[in-house]
Amino acid sequence: FTVSSSDDSSSSGSGVFVAVGNNGIIIRSTDNGTNWDNATSPTKNNLSWGDGVVFGNNTFVGVGVSGNIVRSTDNGSSFDNVTSDPAITQHLYGVTFGNNTFVVCGSNGTIVRSTDNGTNWDEVTSGTNKNLFGVTFANNTFVAVGQAGNILRSTDNGSSWDNATSPTGTRLRGVTFGNNTFVATGDSSTIVRSTDNGSNWDNATGPSGSTLWDIGFGNNTFLAL
């Protein structure tokens, strides 16, 4: 088990790093990743790679297969299962936080959101039946990406979603924001970007061949892997 594995994902808050992975494994580090300990996990279900865990409002939220949502309010020491209404059975792949709202995306166009720190979750209409693999938030805008180049955006805190015109039909897996730019990556080294808050997207030149599973931004640099 490693944080950098394609089967895992990580997030940090309050000086704590948390990583999730297969078989419900959750580990945490309180010393900048030097040492890691097991956190109490309430599930044996796989928790998602990529963007499968996020931190917001002193709460960690992780997502996984069969609609599994877990959360921690004790800085990642222990996690509890939470349920959505109606109960979601689709696989959940990505989670993000913004404007006091957690937003989760998953298979068959599933999008669920919570405005009370992950206690209660409601399903919203996404307008697509395509699998959605990644979601992010910036500039009061949520952006989700997925199968067949699908790109969705919401400017009302995740209540409603619109399709953005995508320049690719290739599966997109990860999305992030930096330097006033949304960037998404996917299969066949696909990279697309938007400089107008997710309304319009263009292809960017990337290396050939490889699948780019996820993307992040820091220190004025985008990094895809």
C-alpha positions in Angstrom: 0.0 0.0 0.0 1.4 3.4 -1.0 -0.1 6.8 -1.4 1.2 7.1 -4.9 -0.4 3.9 -6.1 -3.2 4.2 -8.7 -5.4 2.3 -6.4 -5.1 4.9 -3.6 -5.7 8.6 -3.0 -4.7 11.1 -0.4 -5.7 14.4 1.2 -4.5 16.6 4.0 -5.9 18.9 6.6 -5.0 20.3 10.1 -1.4 18.9 9.5 -2.7 15.4 8.9 -2.4 13.4 5.7 -4.9 10.6 5.0 -4.7 8.0 2.3 -7.4 5.4 1.3 -7.3 2.3 -0.8 -8.5 -1.3 -1.4 -10.3 -3.3 1.2 -11.3 -0.2 3.1 -7.8 0.5 4.2 -7.3 4.0 5.6 -3.9 5.3 6.8 -2.8 8.6 8.2 0.3 10.6 8.9 0.8 13.4 11.4 4.5 14.1 10.5 4.4 15.2 6.9 4.3 11.6 5.6 7.3 10.3 7.4 5.4 7.7 9.4 1.9 6.2 8.8 -0.6 4.5 11.1 -3.8 2.6 10.3 -7.0 4.6 11.0 -10.2 2.8 12.1 -12.1 2.0 8.9 -15.8 1.0 9.0 -15.7 -0.9 5.6 -14.0 -3.6 3.7 -15.1 -2.1 0.4 -12.5 -0.7 -1.9 -12.1 3.1 -1.5 -11.4 5.0 -4.6 -8.1 5.8 -6.3 -7.6 9.3 -7.7 -9.7 11.8 -5.9 -11.3 9.4 -3.4 -10.7 11.4 -0.2 -10.9 15.1 0.6 -10.7 17.5 3.7 -13.0 20.4 4.5 -14.5 22.0 7.6 -12.5 19.8 9.9 -13.9 16.7 8.2 -12.4 14.0 6.1 -14.7 12.3 3.5 -13.7 9.2 1.5 -15.7 7.4 -1.2 -15.7 4.0 -2.8 -17.5 1.2 -4.5 -21.2 0.4 -4.0 -22.0 3.9 -2.8 -19.7 3.7 0.2 -19.1 7.1 1.9 -17.0 7.3 5.0 -16.1 10.4 7.1 -14.0 11.4 10.1 -14.5 14.3 12.4 -11.5 13.5 14.7 -8.7 14.4 12.3 -8.7 11.1 10.6 -8.2 8.8 13.6 -11.5 7.0 13.0 -14.1 6.9 10.2 -17.8 6.1 10.2 -20.1 5.0 7.3 -22.6 7.6 6.2 -25.5 7.1 3.8 -27.1 9.1 1.1 -30.8 9.6 0.5 -32.0 7.8 -1.5 -29.4 5.2 -0.9 -26.7 5.2 -3.7 -25.5 1.8 -4.9 -23.3 3.2 -7.8 -19.6 3.2 -7.5 -18.2 6.5 -6.3 -14.9 7.7 -7.8 -14.3 11.3 -6.8 -15.0 13.8 -4.0 -14.2 17.5 -3.5 -15.1 20.3 -1.2 -16.1 24.0 -1.8 -18.4 26.6 -0.4 -19.2 24.4 2.6 -20.4 21.7 0.3 -19.0 18.2 -0.4 -19.7 16.9 -3.9 -19.2 13.3 -5.0 -19.3 11.8 -8.5 -19.5 8.3 -9.7 -20.8 5.7 -12.2 -23.8 6.3 -14.5 -23.6 10.1 -14.0 -24.1 9.8 -10.2 -23.6 13.1 -8.3 -24.4 13.4 -4.6 -23.8 16.4 -2.3 -23.7 17.3 1.4 -24.1 20.7 2.9 -23.9 19.6 6.6 -20.3 18.3 6.8 -21.1 14.9 5.3 -23.9 14.0 7.8 -26.6 13.9 5.1 -26.3 13.4 1.4 -28.7 14.0 -1.5 -28.5 12.9 -5.1 -28.8 15.6 -7.7 -29.5 15.4 -11.4 -26.3 15.4 -13.5 -27.9 15.3 -17.0 -25.7 12.4 -18.1 -25.5 8.6 -17.7 -21.8 8.6 -18.3 -19.4 7.5 -15.6 -17.8 10.5 -13.8 -14.3 9.9 -12.4 -13.0 13.3 -11.2 -14.4 16.4 -9.6 -12.9 19.7 -8.4 -13.9 23.1 -7.1 -12.6 26.7 -7.7 -14.0 30.1 -8.5 -17.4 29.2 -7.1 -17.6 26.5 -9.8 -17.7 22.7 -9.5 -16.3 20.8 -12.5 -16.7 17.0 -13.0 -15.2 14.9 -15.8 -15.6 11.4 -17.1 -16.4 8.9 -19.8 -16.4 9.8 -23.5 -14.8 13.2 -22.6 -17.8 14.3 -20.6 -17.4 17.6 -18.8 -20.0 19.0 -16.4 -20.0 22.2 -14.4 -22.1 23.7 -11.7 -22.2 27.3 -10.5 -24.9 26.9 -7.9 -23.1 24.8 -5.3 -23.7 21.5 -7.0 -27.5 21.8 -7.1 -27.7 21.7 -10.9 -25.2 20.8 -13.7 -24.7 21.7 -17.3 -22.7 20.0 -20.0 -19.7 22.0 -21.2 -18.5 21.5 -24.8 -15.7 19.0 -24.7 -12.9 18.9 -27.3 -12.4 15.2 -26.9 -14.3 11.9 -26.9 -11.6 10.3 -24.8 -12.3 9.3 -21.2 -11.2 11.9 -18.7 -10.1 10.7 -15.2 -8.8 13.7 -13.2 -9.4 17.4 -13.0 -7.8 20.3 -11.0 -7.5 24.1 -10.9 -4.6 26.5 -10.8 -3.5 29.8 -12.2 -7.1 30.6 -13.2 -7.2 27.4 -15.3 -9.1 24.2 -15.0 -7.1 21.2 -16.4 -8.3 17.7 -16.9 -6.4 14.5 -18.0 -7.3 11.1 -19.2 -6.7 8.1 -21.5 -4.1 8.3 -24.3 -2.4 11.2 -22.5 -5.3 13.5 -23.2 -5.1 16.9 -21.6 -7.8 19.5 -21.9 -8.0 22.9 -20.3 -10.3 25.9 -19.7 -9.4 29.5 -19.0 -13.0 30.8 -18.7 -14.2 29.0 -15.6 -15.0 25.7 -17.3 -17.3 27.1 -20.0 -15.1 26.3 -22.9 -12.3 23.7 -23.3 -9.3 23.2 -25.6 -6.9 20.4 -26.2 -3.4 20.9 -24.8 -0.3 19.1 -26.1 0.8 16.2 -23.9 3.1 13.1 -24.1 1.8 10.3 -26.3 0.4 7.0 -25.4 0.1 6.8 -21.6 -3.1 7.0 -19.5 -2.9 10.1 -17.2 -4.9 9.0 -14.1 -4.9 12.2 -12.1 -3.6 15.7 -12.0 -2.7 18.2 -9.2 -1.4 21.7 -8.9 1.1 23.3 -6.6 4.0 25.8 -6.6 2.7 27.2 -9.9 3.1 23.8 -11.5 0.6 21.2 -12.9 1.6 17.6 -12.4 -0.2 14.7 -14.1 0.5 11.0 -13.5 
